[in-house]
Amino acid sequence: MQETIRIIGIDPGLRRTGWGVIETLGNSLRFIASGTVTSDGDMDLASRLCQLHDGLADVVHQYRPDEAAVEQTFVNKDAVATLKLGQARGIAMLVPARAGLPVAEYAPNAVKKAVIGVGHGDKQQIQMMLKILMPKATFTGADAADALALAICHAHNRGGTRMRMAKLAG
């Protein structure tokens, strides 16, 4: 007998960290909620990271997911921006891990491939496909939409991911 699994997808960012929660039962997907946790750009880095942590912790506490998926960091030309994104990503991984959730990581191209069928697509294509896959889904922007796409990617790949996690642990 299959069980319903609640998944949170997290799209890390220092200004805006998107989150999306879905449930999966077999091949069916159901939208639960989505949103964005923001940090105050006028504050120091440590305070901003605390804002992200506390906001994500509230989301995890409220929606009680079973598993989490976080986007892998890509390296860009601006080393300082990449480092700050990495710190925000650390928060995005820490919060669900502290809640006892398994955390999977996915490259942006893997997420796009899982949602739109190809590894190179734009944000509008992702948002259109989200509305097709989950007509009741609502999202306030690209960050929340990307987080929902991460959750969907994990729903499609979680069996293999769980087996890989078990092998690493064993």
URTAHU-V753161 format. One record per pair of residues at least 12 apart in sequence whose C-alpha atoms are under 8 Angstrom apart, sorted by the first residue. I is the first residue (numbers start at 0). J is the second residue. D is the distance in whole Angstrom. If there is no record, write none. Layout:
I_J_D ; I_J_D
This chain:
1_24_7 ; 1_25_7 ; 2_24_6 ; 2_25_8 ; 3_22_6 ; 3_23_6 ; 3_24_5 ; 3_25_8 ; 4_22_5 ; 4_23_5 ; 4_24_7 ; 4_64_8 ; 4_65_6 ; 4_66_8 ; 5_20_7 ; 5_21_6 ; 5_22_4 ; 5_23_6 ; 5_63_8 ; 5_64_5 ; 5_65_5 ; 5_66_7 ; 6_20_6 ; 6_21_5 ; 6_22_6 ; 6_23_8 ; 6_64_5 ; 6_65_6 ; 6_66_5 ; 6_67_6 ; 6_68_7 ; 6_150_6 ; 6_153_8 ; 6_154_7 ; 7_19_6 ; 7_20_4 ; 7_21_7 ; 7_64_6 ; 7_65_8 ; 7_66_6 ; 7_67_5 ; 7_68_6 ; 7_146_8 ; 7_147_8 ; 7_150_6 ; 8_20_6 ; 8_67_6 ; 8_68_5 ; 8_69_6 ; 8_146_5 ; 8_147_6 ; 8_148_7 ; 8_149_5 ; 8_150_4 ; 8_151_8 ; 9_67_7 ; 9_68_6 ; 9_69_5 ; 9_70_7 ; 9_91_7 ; 9_146_5 ; 9_147_8 ; 9_149_7 ; 9_150_8 ; 10_69_6 ; 10_70_6 ; 10_91_8 ; 10_142_6 ; 10_143_7 ; 10_145_6 ; 10_146_5 ; 10_149_8 ; 11_69_7 ; 11_70_7 ; 11_84_7 ; 11_87_6 ; 11_88_5 ; 11_91_6 ; 12_84_6 ; 12_87_6 ; 12_88_7 ; 13_37_8 ; 13_38_7 ; 13_47_7 ; 13_48_7 ; 13_51_8 ; 13_83_7 ; 13_84_6 ; 13_86_8 ; 13_87_5 ; 14_37_6 ; 14_38_5 ; 14_39_7 ; 14_40_7 ; 15_35_6 ; 15_36_6 ; 15_37_5 ; 15_38_7 ; 15_142_7 ; 16_35_6 ; 16_36_5 ; 16_37_6 ; 16_51_7 ; 16_142_7 ; 16_143_8 ; 17_33_8 ; 17_34_6 ; 17_35_4 ; 17_36_6 ; 17_141_8 ; 17_142_4 ; 17_143_4 ; 17_144_8 ; 17_145_7 ; 17_146_5 ; 18_33_6 ; 18_34_5 ; 18_35_6 ; 18_36_8 ; 18_142_7 ; 18_143_5 ; 18_146_5 ; 18_147_7 ; 19_31_8 ; 19_32_6 ; 19_33_4 ; 19_34_7 ; 19_143_6 ; 19_144_7 ; 19_146_5 ; 19_147_4 ; 19_150_7 ; 20_32_5 ; 20_33_6 ; 20_62_8 ; 20_64_7 ; 20_147_7 ; 20_150_7 ; 21_147_7 ; 21_150_7 ; 21_151_8 ; 23_154_7 ; 28_132_8 ; 28_133_7 ; 28_151_8 ; 29_133_7 ; 30_133_6 ; 30_135_7 ; 30_136_5 ; 31_136_8 ; 32_136_8 ; 32_137_7 ; 33_137_7 ; 33_138_6 ; 33_139_8 ; 33_143_6 ; 33_144_8 ; 33_146_8 ; 33_147_7 ; 34_138_6 ; 34_139_6 ; 34_143_5 ; 35_139_8 ; 35_142_7 ; 35_143_6 ; 36_51_6 ; 36_54_6 ; 36_55_7 ; 37_50_7 ; 37_51_7 ; 37_54_8 ; 38_50_6 ; 38_51_6 ; 48_86_8 ; 48_87_7 ; 48_90_7 ; 51_87_8 ; 51_90_7 ; 52_90_6 ; 52_91_8 ; 52_94_7 ; 55_91_7 ; 55_94_7 ; 56_94_6 ; 56_95_8 ; 59_94_8 ; 59_95_7 ; 59_98_8 ; 64_100_8 ; 65_100_6 ; 65_101_8 ; 66_95_8 ; 66_100_5 ; 66_101_5 ; 66_102_6 ; 67_95_7 ; 67_100_7 ; 67_101_6 ; 67_102_5 ; 67_103_6 ; 67_150_7 ; 68_102_6 ; 68_103_5 ; 68_104_6 ; 68_105_7 ; 68_149_6 ; 68_150_6 ; 68_153_6 ; 69_88_8 ; 69_91_7 ; 69_92_7 ; 69_102_7 ; 69_103_6 ; 69_104_5 ; 69_105_6 ; 69_149_7 ; 70_104_6 ; 70_105_5 ; 70_106_6 ; 70_107_6 ; 70_149_7 ; 71_104_6 ; 71_105_6 ; 71_106_5 ; 71_107_7 ; 72_84_7 ; 72_85_7 ; 72_88_7 ; 72_106_8 ; 103_153_7 ; 103_160_7 ; 105_149_7 ; 109_152_8 ; 110_148_6 ; 110_149_6 ; 110_152_5 ; 111_125_7 ; 111_148_8 ; 113_151_7 ; 113_152_5 ; 113_155_7 ; 114_128_7 ; 114_129_8 ; 114_148_6 ; 114_151_7 ; 114_152_7 ; 115_128_6 ; 122_141_7 ; 122_145_8 ; 125_144_7 ; 125_145_8 ; 125_148_7 ; 126_141_8 ; 126_144_6 ; 129_144_8 ; 129_147_8 ; 129_148_7
